[in-house]
């Protein structure tokens, strides 16, 4: 959508934001079809009292998750997702390669 010009702008933005010290961008390879993020979006946040909360979203429902045991499952899933995705260096390389082909 938007064509090569828009795609270039998006990639440039990702590369720029990815240089910030508090940002890590990782791409999930298409060949990783069975990654643990296929169930939908999830958000994790640490509250001021250092308790973690989660939020999941699907097409027909959404849930705020506060029970420590359930949040732990999401944190483990997040860790697994990160291990299945390309590391930050490989992600930057792929983004630059993609930009070069546009």
Secondary structure, 3 states (H helix, E strand, C coil): CCHHHHHHHHHHHHHHHHCCCCCCCCCCCCCCCCCCCCCCEEEEEECCCCCEEEEEECCCCEEEECCHHHHHHHHHHHHHHHHHCCCHHHHHHHHHHHHHCC
